[in-house]
């Protein structure tokens, strides 16, 4: 498989995947953000690791989940899922 999808991660979160709403992503729940879409965002830290987070969006309402560290291999799997 020829993977032509390339994303250069910066220190700012970038949307990687957009999918339908599947549930709350934060312990600080914002019910107004439920029912729209859920996006996965990723960024690279200054020291090298990749951070990811889930964000629910419904119109102007958002619910941001906690950031968690992922490996380069997990990031490549995300890219393959959208290719």
VENZI-V921504 format. One record per backbone hydrogen bond with DSSP energy under -0.5 kcal/mol. NH is the residue of the N-H (numbers start at 0). CO is the residue of the C=O. If there is no record, write none. Layout:
NH_CO / NH_CO
This chain:
2_0 / 3_1 / 5_3 / 8_6 / 9_11 / 13_41 / 15_39 / 16_39 / 18_37 / 20_35 / 28_26 / 30_28 / 32_29 / 33_30 / 35_32 / 36_56 / 37_18 / 38_54 / 39_16 / 40_38 / 40_52 / 41_13 / 42_50 / 43_9 / 44_48 / 47_44 / 49_69 / 50_42 / 51_67 / 52_40 / 54_38 / 55_62 / 56_36 / 57_60 / 60_57 / 62_55 / 64_53 / 64_62 / 65_24 / 67_51 / 69_49 / 74_70 / 75_71 / 76_72 / 77_73 / 78_74 / 79_75 / 80_76 / 81_77 / 81_78 / 82_78
